[in-house]
Amino acid sequence: MWNDIDEKIISVKGFCLSSKYKEGKIFGQNKNIKTMGFIEVETESGEKGYGENYASIYAPELLAPTVEFLEKFFKGKKVGEKNLINVVYKIPFIGRNGIIKSIAGSIEIAIWDLRGKLLKKPTYQLFEKQRNNVRCYGSGGSIIMTNHEIISEIDKSLNEGFDSYKMRVGYQTWNKDLDRVQSARKQLKGDLMVDAIMGTLTPPWNLKTASEKIEDLSKIGIRWIEEPLHPDNVEDLFYLKEKSKIPVAAGEAYSGKLEYNNLIKNNAVDILQFDSTHSGGFELCQDISKKCLDKKMECAVHVWGSAIAISANIHLSYSLPNVSYVEIPLVKLDISEHMWLEKPKISNGFVELSDAPGLGVLISDEIKNKFKFVKNTAFEIKK
């Protein structure tokens, strides 16, 4: 059992790497480069586990000093010790949510990777596994894509084994966006999700505008509307959900128990989304899922990073019975191709993990040298 592992943690490091996009249309990334934050936890035997931190896409400079601060809470602890992450949660004022909680959760992911590697088992086998595969969708449809580009991307995703697709709206004129969604709907037999990314775009829709947009989209036939309001606007999110003809999804922008409990307790969404690389790690997401199960609330998993983020969230999804979909980005990063020990298999709209130990990923010294951090490449949208 993983909790019998006696090896001790000797170091916890945080660092950023930058990668060009291998393919896919992107927006908001300077120099066509994406910078991501990673965690490396090493044991006394030299084994290393890896995690990824989503918040570092927006503030890469904060990762290393934050991990340096957090290292003292993990260094010298046994890899098999239970509830390692709780010590960070108990830090007054700053430990419950936000970037501290987000990064601490990514350290926890790296420890779970370590546990699997030391036991020579995939991480999902260390959880109370609920399934052998999980439904996935190809996530693309950049807000700047044309109708023809959307159709081309859908066709490519179908050839890669997906049967469902998510696209973005909210940047072009609304008539153009409706045409883009209608084109996608005609091209796709499976589920179509629409993400309004109102946590990213400025100014965000208000309740009246979002209601009008959803009314238009309801005539097209989509699986869910995602983040139709700014994440701070939880009160209006409840009212929007109550009268929406389309299921409302949100949650990827939050971290820590308090923010998620607020959404669950108030039935603010139909579909609650979380991401282990930002929300606060595996165990917090598992706890959120159980609370949703009690409320009969659907869950879906957000992913928008490298191979580590993809792998971590698929492993998480294997342990959760009420996750309907895990997101798989269609934009490809050069760095990811070098990280996989063995890629997950996507077929007929499902993704299946290999039996590679841990998360099945690696960041070698060669990768670190090849994809060094490039300054001024944080995500930013200028309009």
N, C-alpha and C positions, 0 to 999 in steps of 0.2 A: 504493500500500500504506500501511496505517496507520503502519508504523514509519518512513515517510519524512516524517511530519508534523514540521515544524521549529518550529511555534509553541510558545512557552514558557508555562508556568503562572505566573500572577502572584498568585493567591490561592486559598486553600482555606478554606472556612468551614463551620461546623457550626451548625445551629439546629433548634429544635423548633417544630412547629406542632400545633395541636389542632383536632379536627374532631368534630362531632356525627355520630351514626350516621343515615344516610338511611333505612335499614330493616334488619330482622334483629334477632333477640333476642340480647342480649349479657349477660355476667356478669363482674364484677370490674372494671368501668370506672366510676369515680366520675363523677357528674353526666351519665352517658350520653355521655361525651366520651372520645375516644381521642387520646392524644398520641403523636406519631411524630417520629423524628429524621431529618434530611436533611443531605446534603452538597452544597455548591455549589463547583465548581472552575471558575475563570475563566481565560481565556487573554489574551494581549496584544491580540488583535483584538476582545475583548469577548464572544466566544462562551462559553457556560456549559454545563457538564455537571452532571447530578444523580444522586445516589445516595441510598439509604435505609438506615437502620441499625435492625435489629430490637431490639438490646439497649436502645435508647433508650425503648422502650415501658415498660421496668421502671425505668430510671434516667435520665430525660431530662436531669437537671441535669449529668450527667457528659459529655454529648456535646460541647458548645462548648469547655470547657477541654481536653479530650482532642484535639480537632481542632486547637486552637491550638498544642498541643505538637507534633503531627505535621506541621503545615504546613511546617516548615523542611526536612523530608525531600523535599518535592515542589515547593516554590516555586523557580522558575528552571529546572526540568527541562523538557525537550522533551516535548510530548504523545505523540510517537511513540517515546519511549525504551522499550526492552524491560525487563521485570522491575522496573518502578518500585517495586512493592510489596515486593520482597525486602529493601530497606534497613530496613524496619520489622521484618521477621521476624528480622533479625540483631541487634536491640537485646537485649543480655543480660538474662535473667531475665523480662522483661515483654513481649517482642515476639512470642513464639511462639503464644500463644493468649489466651483471655479477652477482655476488652472492648477492649484495645488492638488485637488482631488483628481483632476484629469490626469496629471502626470503620475501621481501615486498609483492610479489604476493601471497605467502603462507599465509601471515597475512590477505590479502584480502579474500582468500578462507574461512578462519575461520570466518570472519565477515559475509560472505554470509551464512555460516552454522548457525550463530547466528540469522540472519534475518529470516531464515526459522523456526528455533526453536521458536523464540518469536511470530511468526505469526501462528505457528502450521501448517505449510505447507512445502512440500518438496521444496528445493531450486530451482529446475528447473521450478516450477510454478511461481516463482518470475521473471524469465526471459521472454523474448518474445519467448515462446515455439514454436518450429518448427515441433516437431514429438513426438510420444508416445513410440518409441523404436529406437534402432540404431543397425546397423550391427556390429558384433564383431568377432574377431578371437582369437583363442587360441595361446598364444605366449610362445614358449618353444624352443625345438631343440638346446640345449646348444652346444657350439662349440666342446665339448669333447664327445658328444654322438655318439654311433655307429649306423649303419643302423638299427639294431634290436631294439635298444632303441628308435630311432625316430619312427619306425612303432608302437611300443607299446604305445608311448605317443600320437600319432595321434588317435589310437583306443580309448584310454581313453578319449581324448578330444571330440571325436564324441559322446561318451556315456554321456558326460556332457552337450551336447546341441550345441556344436560348429560345424560348417561345413567348416571353413577355418583355416589355420594354418600358423605360421611363425617360421622359423628356422634360426640358425646362421651358417655362414661359415667364413673361413679365417684363421683358426688356424691349422687344419690338412693339409696334402698334398692335392693339388688341385684335384687329381684323387679320393682320398677318399671323399672329399667334394662333387664332382660331383655324386659319387655313393650314398651318403647320400641324396642329393636333388632328384635324380631319384627314390630312394626308397620311399621318401615322396610323390612324384608326383603320383606314381603308387597306393599308399595307399589312396589317397585323391581325392574325386570328386570335392570339392570346390576349392576356391582360395588358392594358395600357395605363400607365401611371403618369400623372402630370404634377411636376414640382414647381411651385410658384416662387421658391427661394426668397421669401420675404424677410428672412433673417439676414440676407445678403444685399438685396437690392434696396436702393434709396431713391425716393421715399417709398415705404411699404404701403400696400393696400390698407385701407381702413375697413371697418365692418361692412359698410354700404357697398363699397367698390368690390370687395371680395364676394359678397352675396350676388352681385350682378354678374361677375365673372363665372361663378359656379353655376348660375342659372343657364348661361350660354353653354358651358361645358357639359351640363347634364343632358343636353340633346345629342351629344356625340357618343357617349358611352365609355366611361373610363373607370378604372378600378378604384382609384382614390385621388384626391387633390391634396397635395403635400405643402405644408407651411404656407397657407394662404394669408396668414397674418404674421406680424413681427412676434418673435418668441416672448417678448415682454407683455404682449397683449393677451394674457391668458383669459381674462374675464370675457372679452369679446369672442375668443375662440370657442367657449362653451355655447354662446348664443348662436354663433355661426354653425356649429355642428348640429345643434338642435333643429335648424330649419333647412340644412343643406340636403340636396337630393343626391349628393355624392359623398361617400365616406371621407371623413377628414382625418388626415395623418399629420403628426408632428412629434417632435421630441429630440431630434438629433442635436439641437443646439444646447441642450441642458446637461448639467453634471450634478452628481450628488443626489442623495435620497430625497431631500426636501423638495427640490424642484419637480422630480418625478412623482412623488407622493401627492403633490398639489394637483397635478394633471389627473392622476388616477382617482383620487378622492372626489374630485369635482366632475368626473366624467367629461373632461374637456375635449377628448378626441375619440374617434372610433378606432383608430389604429395608433398605438404608441410605438414610436421609433427610438431606438437607442443604439449606441456604438461603443463597444468595449474599450476602444482606443481613446474615447473622450468622456464617456458617461461616468467612468470610475472603476473600470476593470470588469473581469468576469463575474465575480461574486455579487457585486452590486446589480449587474444586469440580470443575473439569475434570480435575485430577490425581487427585482421589479417585475420580472415575468410571472413569478408566483402570485404577486398581488394582482396583476392583470387577469390571471387565470381565475382568481376568486371573483373578480368583477365581470368575468366573461368578456374581457377586452382583448382584441386582437393585437398582436405584436409583429413588428417587422424590424429588420436589422439594417442600419445604415453603414455603408463603407465608402470611403473616398480616399484611398491611400495606396501604398505599395503592397507587395506580396504579403508582408507581415500583417497589415491591417486586414487584408482579404482572408488570409488563413485564420487569424485570431477570431474573426467574427463568424466564420463558418464553423469552427470548433465550438464556439459559444452556441450557435444555432442548433447543433446536434444535441445539446443538453436541454433544449427548451421545447415542450410540446405545443405551445401556442404561438410559435413564430411561423407566419405564413410565407414570408419571403426574406431572403438575404440579398442585398444589393451587390452586384459585381460591376465595377466600372468598365466601360467599353474603351475609354482612353487608356492607352498602354504606355507604361513608363519603361525606359531602358533598364533602369536599376532592377526592376522586378524579375526580369529574365535571368538575372544572375543570382537571385536569392533563393529560388525554389530548389529544394532537394528533390521534390517530385510534385508536379502541378496537380491541382484538383481536376477532376474530369467533369465536364458539363455536357449533359445529354438530355434531350426531351424536356428541357426546362428545369432539370434538377442538377445540383452540384454534389459531387461525391469526393470525399477526401481519401488520400492514400494512407498507408500504414506507416509512413515515415515518422520517426520519433519526435516528440514534442510537437511544435507547430509545423514542422517540415520545412523550416527556413533557416538561412544562415547569412550573417554579414561578415565576410572574411576581410582580412587586411587589404586584400586586393580590391574588394568592392569599396572599402573606405577610401583608398587612394584614387580609384577611378572616378568616384562620384563625390568629390570634395564639396563642402558647403560653399555656395556662391552667395555673397552678400546681396542684399536688396532684391531678393527674389520671393519675398513673402506674398501671399495672395492679396490682391488689391484690385478693386474695380473703380475705374475713374469714368465718370459720365458727365 
